[in-house]
Structures are given as structure tokens and as C-alpha cells.
Amino acid sequence: MKANGVNLFNVSFDILGDPRPLALKRPRAVHIAGHTRLYDPAGNVSAKEQVKAVAVARNGLPEKPYEDAACLTFTACVPIPRSWSQKKQKQASGGAIWPTGAPDLDNIQKLIGDSLQHVFIRNDAQICVVHGTKKYAEQPMLAVCLRSL
């Protein structure tokens, strides 16, 4: 879509459930006959496919990938541990306690970028602005918005 000659682009979707298993793991290396080969762990491929499938289901398949600079905004809502006291759970849901454990925010960002490239954007290098948040929530989910700048 264009407005005043400028391409407008917006992809938004939510994936319900704990986003922690989706985060990408580091590529692995194997040495074969004196050569090193890098590969994605099996979980990475299925996580990328899951994110791409939800994005396509919610937004449809574009005719061609977006070509210009983009902004990625995402929120990873991780579940509040049930083992915590009621007081601590309430603090976490109110934003007084932040989730400092795995996965790293950059791993979630990389998953989203890798999943949407070649379908919604030509390359994840087009993402020039990123706003990411990881927080505790009663409803775990990953909320994503990718839009034109």
C-alpha cells in the first residue's frame, strides 16, 4: 500500500504461550574431514517455521517482500513462576520484577527477523529500529509488529 508515494508496510501478530522455547539457540559446528560446517539446531528450524506460519495466517502472504527500512517492535511475555509467593507474583505482574533469565532478548529478536525474511522483508538487515521488551505476564505470549519507517 502507498500513501503520498511512500510504501506503507505493517505486519502484526501474537503467538500465545510461553515464548522461551521459541528463542534461537546458537548455531553448532561440526568438523568433517578437516572442514568445519555450521548448522542450525533442529529446534531453531521448527521455531522459525512456527513464527512464519502464524505471521502468514494473520497477515496473508504478500506478493513480494518489503524492500525498505523497517521497525520491529516486540514484547515477550513470559510466565510468572508458580513457585513464587503471591506477593512476589503480584509484584512480577505489576512490572516491579523483570525476567532476567534466558532467553536473551537478542535471541528472540533474531528469531523474528530470521522467520520473516524472504516472506515479509527481503532481508532482516532492513530492520533499522528495534523496540523489544521481555516481561512477566499472567498470559504468556509473543506480540510482534513489523512496520515501515
BAKEZA-600859 format. One record per atom (N, C-alpha, C): residue number from 1; residue in three letters; atom name; x, y, z. Coordinates in nm, 2 decimals, padded with zeros to 4 digits. Example, Ala and Ser with C-alpha at 12.3 -4.5 7.8 and 13.67 -1.06 7.14 Angstrom:
residues 2
MARMAR     i    aa   at        u        v        w
MARMAR     1   ALA    N    01.32   -00.57    00.78
MARMAR     1   ALA   CA    01.23   -00.45    00.78
MARMAR     1   ALA    C    01.32   -00.33    00.78
MARMAR     2   SER    N    01.28   -00.22    00.71
MARMAR     2   SER   CA    01.37   -00.11    00.71
MARMAR     2   SER    C    01.29    00.00    00.79
end
This chain:
residues 149
MARMAR     i    aa   at        u        v        w
MARMAR     1   MET    N    00.08   -00.12    00.00
MARMAR     1   MET   CA    00.00    00.00    00.00
MARMAR     1   MET    C    00.09    00.12    00.00
MARMAR     2   LYS    N    00.05    00.23   -00.07
MARMAR     2   LYS   CA    00.12    00.35   -00.07
MARMAR     2   LYS    C    00.03    00.47   -00.02
MARMAR     3   ALA    N    00.10    00.56    00.05
MARMAR     3   ALA   CA    00.03    00.69    00.09
MARMAR     3   ALA    C    00.13    00.80    00.06
MARMAR     4   ASN    N    00.09    00.89   -00.03
MARMAR     4   ASN   CA    00.17    01.01   -00.07
MARMAR     4   ASN    C    00.30    00.96   -00.13
MARMAR     5   GLY    N    00.30    00.85   -00.21
MARMAR     5   GLY   CA    00.41    00.80   -00.27
MARMAR     5   GLY    C    00.51    00.72   -00.19
MARMAR     6   VAL    N    00.47    00.70   -00.06
MARMAR     6   VAL   CA    00.56    00.62    00.03
MARMAR     6   VAL    C    00.50    00.49    00.06
MARMAR     7   ASN    N    00.58    00.38    00.05
MARMAR     7   ASN   CA    00.53    00.25    00.08
MARMAR     7   ASN    C    00.50    00.23    00.23
MARMAR     8   LEU    N    00.38    00.18    00.25
MARMAR     8   LEU   CA    00.34    00.15    00.39
MARMAR     8   LEU    C    00.34    00.00    00.41
MARMAR     9   PHE    N    00.38   -00.04    00.52
MARMAR     9   PHE   CA    00.40   -00.18    00.54
MARMAR     9   PHE    C    00.38   -00.21    00.69
MARMAR    10   ASN    N    00.29   -00.31    00.72
MARMAR    10   ASN   CA    00.27   -00.34    00.86
MARMAR    10   ASN    C    00.23   -00.49    00.87
MARMAR    11   VAL    N    00.30   -00.56    00.96
MARMAR    11   VAL   CA    00.27   -00.70    00.99
MARMAR    11   VAL    C    00.26   -00.71    01.14
MARMAR    12   SER    N    00.15   -00.76    01.19
MARMAR    12   SER   CA    00.13   -00.77    01.33
MARMAR    12   SER    C    00.07   -00.91    01.36
MARMAR    13   PHE    N    00.12   -00.97    01.47
MARMAR    13   PHE   CA    00.07   -01.10    01.51
MARMAR    13   PHE    C    00.11   -01.13    01.65
MARMAR    14   ASP    N    00.03   -01.22    01.72
MARMAR    14   ASP   CA    00.06   -01.27    01.85
MARMAR    14   ASP    C    00.07   -01.42    01.85
MARMAR    15   ILE    N    00.17   -01.47    01.92
MARMAR    15   ILE   CA    00.18   -01.62    01.94
MARMAR    15   ILE    C    00.15   -01.64    02.09
MARMAR    16   LEU    N    00.04   -01.71    02.12
MARMAR    16   LEU   CA    00.01   -01.74    02.26
MARMAR    16   LEU    C    00.09   -01.85    02.31
MARMAR    17   GLY    N    00.12   -01.84    02.44
MARMAR    17   GLY   CA    00.20   -01.95    02.50
MARMAR    17   GLY    C    00.34   -01.89    02.54
MARMAR    18   ASP    N    00.42   -01.97    02.61
MARMAR    18   ASP   CA    00.55   -01.93    02.66
MARMAR    18   ASP    C    00.64   -01.91    02.54
MARMAR    19   PRO    N    00.70   -01.79    02.53
MARMAR    19   PRO   CA    00.79   -01.76    02.42
MARMAR    19   PRO    C    00.93   -01.82    02.44
MARMAR    20   ARG    N    00.96   -01.86    02.56
MARMAR    20   ARG   CA    01.10   -01.90    02.58
MARMAR    20   ARG    C    01.15   -02.02    02.50
MARMAR    21   PRO    N    01.07   -02.12    02.47
MARMAR    21   PRO   CA    01.12   -02.23    02.38
MARMAR    21   PRO    C    01.14   -02.19    02.24
MARMAR    22   LEU    N    01.08   -02.08    02.20
MARMAR    22   LEU   CA    01.10   -02.03    02.06
MARMAR    22   LEU    C    01.23   -01.97    02.04
MARMAR    23   ALA    N    01.30   -01.91    02.14
MARMAR    23   ALA   CA    01.42   -01.84    02.12
MARMAR    23   ALA    C    01.53   -01.92    02.05
MARMAR    24   LEU    N    01.60   -01.86    01.96
MARMAR    24   LEU   CA    01.70   -01.93    01.89
MARMAR    24   LEU    C    01.82   -01.97    01.97
MARMAR    25   LYS    N    01.87   -02.09    01.95
MARMAR    25   LYS   CA    01.99   -02.14    02.01
MARMAR    25   LYS    C    02.11   -02.11    01.91
MARMAR    26   ARG    N    02.23   -02.11    01.97
MARMAR    26   ARG   CA    02.35   -02.08    01.88
MARMAR    26   ARG    C    02.37   -02.19    01.78
MARMAR    27   PRO    N    02.41   -02.14    01.66
MARMAR    27   PRO   CA    02.45   -02.24    01.56
MARMAR    27   PRO    C    02.56   -02.34    01.61
MARMAR    28   ARG    N    02.55   -02.46    01.57
MARMAR    28   ARG   CA    02.65   -02.56    01.61
MARMAR    28   ARG    C    02.75   -02.58    01.50
MARMAR    29   ALA    N    02.87   -02.62    01.53
MARMAR    29   ALA   CA    02.98   -02.65    01.44
MARMAR    29   ALA    C    03.02   -02.80    01.45
MARMAR    30   VAL    N    03.04   -02.86    01.33
MARMAR    30   VAL   CA    03.09   -03.00    01.33
MARMAR    30   VAL    C    03.21   -03.00    01.23
MARMAR    31   HIS    N    03.31   -03.08    01.27
MARMAR    31   HIS   CA    03.43   -03.09    01.19
MARMAR    31   HIS    C    03.43   -03.22    01.11
MARMAR    32   ILE    N    03.43   -03.21    00.98
MARMAR    32   ILE   CA    03.42   -03.33    00.90
MARMAR    32   ILE    C    03.54   -03.33    00.80
MARMAR    33   ALA    N    03.62   -03.43    00.80
MARMAR    33   ALA   CA    03.73   -03.44    00.70
MARMAR    33   ALA    C    03.81   -03.31    00.69
MARMAR    34   GLY    N    03.84   -03.25    00.81
MARMAR    34   GLY   CA    03.92   -03.13    00.81
MARMAR    34   GLY    C    03.85   -03.00    00.78
MARMAR    35   HIS    N    03.72   -03.01    00.76
MARMAR    35   HIS   CA    03.64   -02.89    00.72
MARMAR    35   HIS    C    03.54   -02.86    00.84
MARMAR    36   THR    N    03.51   -02.74    00.86
MARMAR    36   THR   CA    03.41   -02.70    00.96
MARMAR    36   THR    C    03.28   -02.66    00.90
MARMAR    37   ARG    N    03.17   -02.72    00.94
MARMAR    37   ARG   CA    03.04   -02.69    00.89
MARMAR    37   ARG    C    02.95   -02.64    01.00
MARMAR    38   LEU    N    02.88   -02.53    00.98
MARMAR    38   LEU   CA    02.79   -02.48    01.07
MARMAR    38   LEU    C    02.65   -02.52    01.04
MARMAR    39   TYR    N    02.56   -02.55    01.14
MARMAR    39   TYR   CA    02.42   -02.58    01.11
MARMAR    39   TYR    C    02.34   -02.53    01.23
MARMAR    40   ASP    N    02.21   -02.52    01.20
MARMAR    40   ASP   CA    02.11   -02.47    01.29
MARMAR    40   ASP    C    02.06   -02.60    01.37
MARMAR    41   PRO    N    02.05   -02.59    01.51
MARMAR    41   PRO   CA    01.99   -02.70    01.58
MARMAR    41   PRO    C    01.85   -02.72    01.53
MARMAR    42   ALA    N    01.80   -02.84    01.54
MARMAR    42   ALA   CA    01.67   -02.88    01.49
MARMAR    42   ALA    C    01.56   -02.79    01.55
MARMAR    43   GLY    N    01.56   -02.75    01.67
MARMAR    43   GLY   CA    01.46   -02.67    01.73
MARMAR    43   GLY    C    01.45   -02.53    01.67
MARMAR    44   ASN    N    01.56   -02.48    01.62
MARMAR    44   ASN   CA    01.56   -02.35    01.55
MARMAR    44   ASN    C    01.47   -02.35    01.43
MARMAR    45   VAL    N    01.49   -02.45    01.35
MARMAR    45   VAL   CA    01.41   -02.46    01.22
MARMAR    45   VAL    C    01.26   -02.46    01.25
MARMAR    46   SER    N    01.22   -02.54    01.35
MARMAR    46   SER   CA    01.07   -02.55    01.38
MARMAR    46   SER    C    01.02   -02.42    01.44
MARMAR    47   ALA    N    01.10   -02.36    01.52
MARMAR    47   ALA   CA    01.06   -02.23    01.58
MARMAR    47   ALA    C    01.04   -02.12    01.47
MARMAR    48   LYS    N    01.13   -02.12    01.38
MARMAR    48   LYS   CA    01.12   -02.02    01.27
MARMAR    48   LYS    C    01.00   -02.05    01.18
MARMAR    49   GLU    N    00.97   -02.18    01.16
MARMAR    49   GLU   CA    00.86   -02.21    01.08
MARMAR    49   GLU    C    00.73   -02.18    01.15
MARMAR    50   GLN    N    00.73   -02.20    01.28
MARMAR    50   GLN   CA    00.61   -02.16    01.36
MARMAR    50   GLN    C    00.58   -02.01    01.36
MARMAR    51   VAL    N    00.68   -01.93    01.37
MARMAR    51   VAL   CA    00.66   -01.79    01.37
MARMAR    51   VAL    C    00.61   -01.74    01.23
MARMAR    52   LYS    N    00.68   -01.80    01.13
MARMAR    52   LYS   CA    00.64   -01.76    00.99
MARMAR    52   LYS    C    00.50   -01.80    00.96
MARMAR    53   ALA    N    00.46   -01.92    01.01
MARMAR    53   ALA   CA    00.32   -01.97    00.98
MARMAR    53   ALA    C    00.22   -01.88    01.05
MARMAR    54   VAL    N    00.24   -01.84    01.17
MARMAR    54   VAL   CA    00.14   -01.76    01.24
MARMAR    54   VAL    C    00.14   -01.62    01.17
MARMAR    55   ALA    N    00.25   -01.57    01.13
MARMAR    55   ALA   CA    00.25   -01.44    01.06
MARMAR    55   ALA    C    00.18   -01.44    00.93
MARMAR    56   VAL    N    00.20   -01.55    00.86
MARMAR    56   VAL   CA    00.13   -01.56    00.73
MARMAR    56   VAL    C   -00.02   -01.58    00.75
MARMAR    57   ALA    N   -00.06   -01.66    00.85
MARMAR    57   ALA   CA   -00.20   -01.69    00.88
MARMAR    57   ALA    C   -00.27   -01.56    00.92
MARMAR    58   ARG    N   -00.21   -01.47    01.00
MARMAR    58   ARG   CA   -00.27   -01.35    01.04
MARMAR    58   ARG    C   -00.27   -01.23    00.94
MARMAR    59   ASN    N   -00.17   -01.23    00.85
MARMAR    59   ASN   CA   -00.15   -01.12    00.76
MARMAR    59   ASN    C   -00.16   -01.15    00.62
MARMAR    60   GLY    N   -00.17   -01.28    00.59
MARMAR    60   GLY   CA   -00.17   -01.32    00.45
MARMAR    60   GLY    C   -00.03   -01.32    00.39
MARMAR    61   LEU    N   -00.01   -01.39    00.27
MARMAR    61   LEU   CA    00.12   -01.40    00.21
MARMAR    61   LEU    C    00.13   -01.28    00.11
MARMAR    62   PRO    N    00.23   -01.19    00.13
MARMAR    62   PRO   CA    00.25   -01.08    00.04
MARMAR    62   PRO    C    00.29   -01.12   -00.10
MARMAR    63   GLU    N    00.27   -01.04   -00.20
MARMAR    63   GLU   CA    00.31   -01.07   -00.34
MARMAR    63   GLU    C    00.46   -01.08   -00.34
MARMAR    64   LYS    N    00.53   -00.98   -00.28
MARMAR    64   LYS   CA    00.67   -00.98   -00.27
MARMAR    64   LYS    C    00.72   -00.92   -00.14
MARMAR    65   PRO    N    00.84   -00.95   -00.09
MARMAR    65   PRO   CA    00.89   -00.90    00.03
MARMAR    65   PRO    C    00.91   -00.74    00.03
MARMAR    66   TYR    N    00.89   -00.68    00.14
MARMAR    66   TYR   CA    00.91   -00.54    00.15
MARMAR    66   TYR    C    01.06   -00.51    00.13
MARMAR    67   GLU    N    01.09   -00.39    00.07
MARMAR    67   GLU   CA    01.23   -00.37    00.03
MARMAR    67   GLU    C    01.30   -00.25    00.11
MARMAR    68   ASP    N    01.22   -00.18    00.19
MARMAR    68   ASP   CA    01.28   -00.06    00.25
MARMAR    68   ASP    C    01.31   -00.08    00.40
MARMAR    69   ALA    N    01.35    00.02    00.47
MARMAR    69   ALA   CA    01.39    00.01    00.61
MARMAR    69   ALA    C    01.26   -00.02    00.69
MARMAR    70   ALA    N    01.28   -00.10    00.80
MARMAR    70   ALA   CA    01.16   -00.14    00.88
MARMAR    70   ALA    C    01.19   -00.12    01.03
MARMAR    71   CYS    N    01.09   -00.12    01.11
MARMAR    71   CYS   CA    01.09   -00.11    01.25
MARMAR    71   CYS    C    01.03   -00.23    01.31
MARMAR    72   LEU    N    01.10   -00.30    01.40
MARMAR    72   LEU   CA    01.05   -00.42    01.47
MARMAR    72   LEU    C    01.02   -00.38    01.61
MARMAR    73   THR    N    00.89   -00.41    01.66
MARMAR    73   THR   CA    00.85   -00.39    01.79
MARMAR    73   THR    C    00.80   -00.52    01.84
MARMAR    74   PHE    N    00.85   -00.57    01.96
MARMAR    74   PHE   CA    00.80   -00.70    02.01
MARMAR    74   PHE    C    00.80   -00.70    02.16
MARMAR    75   THR    N    00.71   -00.78    02.21
MARMAR    75   THR   CA    00.70   -00.80    02.36
MARMAR    75   THR    C    00.69   -00.95    02.38
MARMAR    76   ALA    N    00.79   -01.00    02.46
MARMAR    76   ALA   CA    00.79   -01.14    02.50
MARMAR    76   ALA    C    00.74   -01.14    02.65
MARMAR    77   CYS    N    00.62   -01.19    02.66
MARMAR    77   CYS   CA    00.56   -01.21    02.80
MARMAR    77   CYS    C    00.58   -01.35    02.85
MARMAR    78   VAL    N    00.67   -01.36    02.95
MARMAR    78   VAL   CA    00.70   -01.49    03.00
MARMAR    78   VAL    C    00.61   -01.52    03.12
MARMAR    79   PRO    N    00.59   -01.65    03.15
MARMAR    79   PRO   CA    00.50   -01.68    03.26
MARMAR    79   PRO    C    00.57   -01.65    03.40
MARMAR    80   ILE    N    00.48   -01.61    03.49
MARMAR    80   ILE   CA    00.53   -01.59    03.63
MARMAR    80   ILE    C    00.54   -01.73    03.70
MARMAR    81   PRO    N    00.66   -01.75    03.76
MARMAR    81   PRO   CA    00.68   -01.89    03.82
MARMAR    81   PRO    C    00.57   -01.91    03.93
MARMAR    82   ARG    N    00.51   -02.02    03.92
MARMAR    82   ARG   CA    00.40   -02.06    04.02
MARMAR    82   ARG    C    00.46   -02.09    04.16
MARMAR    83   SER    N    00.59   -02.11    04.16
MARMAR    83   SER   CA    00.66   -02.14    04.29
MARMAR    83   SER    C    00.68   -02.02    04.38
MARMAR    84   TRP    N    00.66   -01.90    04.31
MARMAR    84   TRP   CA    00.68   -01.77    04.39
MARMAR    84   TRP    C    00.56   -01.75    04.48
MARMAR    85   SER    N    00.59   -01.67    04.59
MARMAR    85   SER   CA    00.48   -01.63    04.68
MARMAR    85   SER    C    00.38   -01.54    04.61
MARMAR    86   GLN    N    00.26   -01.54    04.66
MARMAR    86   GLN   CA    00.15   -01.45    04.60
MARMAR    86   GLN    C    00.20   -01.30    04.59
MARMAR    87   LYS    N    00.27   -01.26    04.69
MARMAR    87   LYS   CA    00.32   -01.12    04.69
MARMAR    87   LYS    C    00.42   -01.10    04.58
MARMAR    88   LYS    N    00.51   -01.19    04.56
MARMAR    88   LYS   CA    00.61   -01.18    04.46
MARMAR    88   LYS    C    00.55   -01.19    04.32
MARMAR    89   GLN    N    00.45   -01.28    04.30
MARMAR    89   GLN   CA    00.38   -01.30    04.18
MARMAR    89   GLN    C    00.31   -01.16    04.14
MARMAR    90   LYS    N    00.25   -01.10    04.24
MARMAR    90   LYS   CA    00.18   -00.97    04.22
MARMAR    90   LYS    C    00.28   -00.87    04.18
MARMAR    91   GLN    N    00.40   -00.86    04.24
MARMAR    91   GLN   CA    00.50   -00.77    04.20
MARMAR    91   GLN    C    00.54   -00.79    04.06
MARMAR    92   ALA    N    00.56   -00.92    04.02
MARMAR    92   ALA   CA    00.60   -00.95    03.88
MARMAR    92   ALA    C    00.50   -00.91    03.78
MARMAR    93   SER    N    00.37   -00.94    03.81
MARMAR    93   SER   CA    00.27   -00.90    03.71
MARMAR    93   SER    C    00.25   -00.75    03.70
MARMAR    94   GLY    N    00.29   -00.67    03.81
MARMAR    94   GLY   CA    00.28   -00.53    03.81
MARMAR    94   GLY    C    00.40   -00.46    03.75
MARMAR    95   GLY    N    00.50   -00.54    03.71
MARMAR    95   GLY   CA    00.62   -00.48    03.65
MARMAR    95   GLY    C    00.73   -00.44    03.74
MARMAR    96   ALA    N    00.72   -00.48    03.87
MARMAR    96   ALA   CA    00.82   -00.45    03.97
MARMAR    96   ALA    C    00.94   -00.54    03.96
MARMAR    97   ILE    N    00.92   -00.66    03.90
MARMAR    97   ILE   CA    01.02   -00.76    03.89
MARMAR    97   ILE    C    01.03   -00.80    03.74
MARMAR    98   TRP    N    01.15   -00.79    03.69
MARMAR    98   TRP   CA    01.18   -00.82    03.54
MARMAR    98   TRP    C    01.24   -00.96    03.53
MARMAR    99   PRO    N    01.21   -01.03    03.42
MARMAR    99   PRO   CA    01.27   -01.16    03.39
MARMAR    99   PRO    C    01.41   -01.15    03.34
MARMAR   100   THR    N    01.51   -01.18    03.42
MARMAR   100   THR   CA    01.65   -01.17    03.38
MARMAR   100   THR    C    01.71   -01.30    03.33
MARMAR   101   GLY    N    01.63   -01.40    03.33
MARMAR   101   GLY   CA    01.69   -01.53    03.28
MARMAR   101   GLY    C    01.67   -01.55    03.13
MARMAR   102   ALA    N    01.71   -01.67    03.08
MARMAR   102   ALA   CA    01.70   -01.70    02.94
MARMAR   102   ALA    C    01.55   -01.70    02.90
MARMAR   103   PRO    N    01.53   -01.67    02.77
MARMAR   103   PRO   CA    01.62   -01.64    02.67
MARMAR   103   PRO    C    01.66   -01.49    02.67
MARMAR   104   ASP    N    01.77   -01.46    02.60
MARMAR   104   ASP   CA    01.81   -01.32    02.59
MARMAR   104   ASP    C    01.72   -01.25    02.49
MARMAR   105   LEU    N    01.70   -01.13    02.51
MARMAR   105   LEU   CA    01.61   -01.05    02.42
MARMAR   105   LEU    C    01.66   -01.05    02.27
MARMAR   106   ASP    N    01.80   -01.05    02.26
MARMAR   106   ASP   CA    01.85   -01.05    02.12
MARMAR   106   ASP    C    01.83   -01.19    02.05
MARMAR   107   ASN    N    01.81   -01.30    02.12
MARMAR   107   ASN   CA    01.78   -01.43    02.06
MARMAR   107   ASN    C    01.64   -01.43    02.01
MARMAR   108   ILE    N    01.55   -01.36    02.08
MARMAR   108   ILE   CA    01.41   -01.35    02.04
MARMAR   108   ILE    C    01.40   -01.26    01.91
MARMAR   109   GLN    N    01.48   -01.15    01.92
MARMAR   109   GLN   CA    01.48   -01.06    01.80
MARMAR   109   GLN    C    01.53   -01.13    01.68
MARMAR   110   LYS    N    01.64   -01.21    01.69
MARMAR   110   LYS   CA    01.69   -01.28    01.58
MARMAR   110   LYS    C    01.59   -01.39    01.53
MARMAR   111   LEU    N    01.52   -01.45    01.61
MARMAR   111   LEU   CA    01.42   -01.55    01.57
MARMAR   111   LEU    C    01.32   -01.48    01.48
MARMAR   112   ILE    N    01.27   -01.36    01.52
MARMAR   112   ILE   CA    01.16   -01.29    01.45
MARMAR   112   ILE    C    01.22   -01.25    01.31
MARMAR   113   GLY    N    01.34   -01.19    01.31
MARMAR   113   GLY   CA    01.40   -01.14    01.19
MARMAR   113   GLY    C    01.42   -01.25    01.09
MARMAR   114   ASP    N    01.48   -01.36    01.14
MARMAR   114   ASP   CA    01.51   -01.48    01.05
MARMAR   114   ASP    C    01.38   -01.54    01.00
MARMAR   115   SER    N    01.27   -01.54    01.08
MARMAR   115   SER   CA    01.15   -01.60    01.04
MARMAR   115   SER    C    01.07   -01.52    00.93
MARMAR   116   LEU    N    01.08   -01.39    00.94
MARMAR   116   LEU   CA    01.01   -01.31    00.85
MARMAR   116   LEU    C    01.08   -01.27    00.72
MARMAR   117   GLN    N    01.21   -01.29    00.72
MARMAR   117   GLN   CA    01.29   -01.26    00.59
MARMAR   117   GLN    C    01.25   -01.35    00.48
MARMAR   118   HIS    N    01.26   -01.30    00.36
MARMAR   118   HIS   CA    01.23   -01.37    00.23
MARMAR   118   HIS    C    01.08   -01.39    00.22
MARMAR   119   VAL    N    01.00   -01.35    00.32
MARMAR   119   VAL   CA    00.85   -01.36    00.30
MARMAR   119   VAL    C    00.79   -01.22    00.32
MARMAR   120   PHE    N    00.81   -01.16    00.43
MARMAR   120   PHE   CA    00.76   -01.02    00.45
MARMAR   120   PHE    C    00.86   -00.91    00.43
MARMAR   121   ILE    N    00.99   -00.94    00.46
MARMAR   121   ILE   CA    01.10   -00.85    00.42
MARMAR   121   ILE    C    01.20   -00.92    00.34
MARMAR   122   ARG    N    01.28   -00.85    00.26
MARMAR   122   ARG   CA    01.38   -00.92    00.18
MARMAR   122   ARG    C    01.49   -00.98    00.26
MARMAR   123   ASN    N    01.54   -00.90    00.36
MARMAR   123   ASN   CA    01.65   -00.94    00.45
MARMAR   123   ASN    C    01.63   -00.88    00.58
MARMAR   124   ASP    N    01.66   -00.95    00.69
MARMAR   124   ASP   CA    01.65   -00.90    00.82
MARMAR   124   ASP    C    01.74   -00.78    00.85
MARMAR   125   ALA    N    01.84   -00.76    00.76
MARMAR   125   ALA   CA    01.92   -00.64    00.77
MARMAR   125   ALA    C    01.85   -00.51    00.75
MARMAR   126   GLN    N    01.73   -00.52    00.69
MARMAR   126   GLN   CA    01.64   -00.40    00.67
MARMAR   126   GLN    C    01.58   -00.35    00.80
MARMAR   127   ILE    N    01.59   -00.42    00.91
MARMAR   127   ILE   CA    01.53   -00.38    01.03
MARMAR   127   ILE    C    01.63   -00.28    01.09
MARMAR   128   CYS    N    01.60   -00.15    01.09
MARMAR   128   CYS   CA    01.69   -00.05    01.14
MARMAR   128   CYS    C    01.65    00.00    01.28
MARMAR   129   VAL    N    01.53   -00.02    01.32
MARMAR   129   VAL   CA    01.49    00.03    01.46
MARMAR   129   VAL    C    01.42   -00.09    01.53
MARMAR   130   VAL    N    01.46   -00.11    01.65
MARMAR   130   VAL   CA    01.41   -00.23    01.73
MARMAR   130   VAL    C    01.36   -00.18    01.87
MARMAR   131   HIS    N    01.24   -00.21    01.90
MARMAR   131   HIS   CA    01.19   -00.19    02.04
MARMAR   131   HIS    C    01.15   -00.33    02.09
MARMAR   132   GLY    N    01.23   -00.38    02.19
MARMAR   132   GLY   CA    01.19   -00.51    02.24
MARMAR   132   GLY    C    01.18   -00.50    02.39
MARMAR   133   THR    N    01.08   -00.58    02.44
MARMAR   133   THR   CA    01.06   -00.59    02.59
MARMAR   133   THR    C    01.04   -00.73    02.63
MARMAR   134   LYS    N    01.09   -00.77    02.74
MARMAR   134   LYS   CA    01.07   -00.90    02.80
MARMAR   134   LYS    C    01.01   -00.88    02.94
MARMAR   135   LYS    N    00.89   -00.93    02.96
MARMAR   135   LYS   CA    00.83   -00.90    03.09
MARMAR   135   LYS    C    00.75   -01.02    03.14
MARMAR   136   TYR    N    00.72   -01.02    03.27
MARMAR   136   TYR   CA    00.63   -01.13    03.32
MARMAR   136   TYR    C    00.49   -01.09    03.30
MARMAR   137   ALA    N    00.41   -01.19    03.27
MARMAR   137   ALA   CA    00.27   -01.17    03.25
MARMAR   137   ALA    C    00.19   -01.30    03.28
MARMAR   138   GLU    N    00.06   -01.28    03.32
MARMAR   138   GLU   CA   -00.02   -01.39    03.35
MARMAR   138   GLU    C   -00.05   -01.47    03.23
MARMAR   139   GLN    N   -00.06   -01.40    03.11
MARMAR   139   GLN   CA   -00.09   -01.47    02.98
MARMAR   139   GLN    C    00.04   -01.47    02.90
MARMAR   140   PRO    N    00.12   -01.58    02.90
MARMAR   140   PRO   CA    00.25   -01.57    02.82
MARMAR   140   PRO    C    00.22   -01.57    02.67
MARMAR   141   MET    N    00.30   -01.49    02.60
MARMAR   141   MET   CA    00.28   -01.48    02.46
MARMAR   141   MET    C    00.40   -01.40    02.40
MARMAR   142   LEU    N    00.40   -01.40    02.27
MARMAR   142   LEU   CA    00.50   -01.31    02.20
MARMAR   142   LEU    C    00.42   -01.23    02.10
MARMAR   143   ALA    N    00.42   -01.09    02.12
MARMAR   143   ALA   CA    00.35   -01.00    02.04
MARMAR   143   ALA    C    00.45   -00.93    01.95
MARMAR   144   VAL    N    00.42   -00.93    01.82
MARMAR   144   VAL   CA    00.52   -00.88    01.72
MARMAR   144   VAL    C    00.45   -00.78    01.62
MARMAR   145   CYS    N    00.52   -00.67    01.59
MARMAR   145   CYS   CA    00.48   -00.57    01.49
MARMAR   145   CYS    C    00.60   -00.53    01.41
MARMAR   146   LEU    N    00.59   -00.55    01.28
MARMAR   146   LEU   CA    00.70   -00.51    01.19
MARMAR   146   LEU    C    00.64   -00.41    01.09
MARMAR   147   ARG    N    00.69   -00.29    01.08
MARMAR   147   ARG   CA    00.63   -00.19    01.00
MARMAR   147   ARG    C    00.73   -00.11    00.93
MARMAR   148   SER    N    00.69   -00.03    00.83
MARMAR   148   SER   CA    00.78    00.06    00.76
MARMAR   148   SER    C    00.82    00.17    00.84
MARMAR   149   LEU    N    00.93    00.23    00.81
MARMAR   149   LEU   CA    00.98    00.35    00.88
MARMAR   149   LEU    C    00.94    00.47    00.80
end
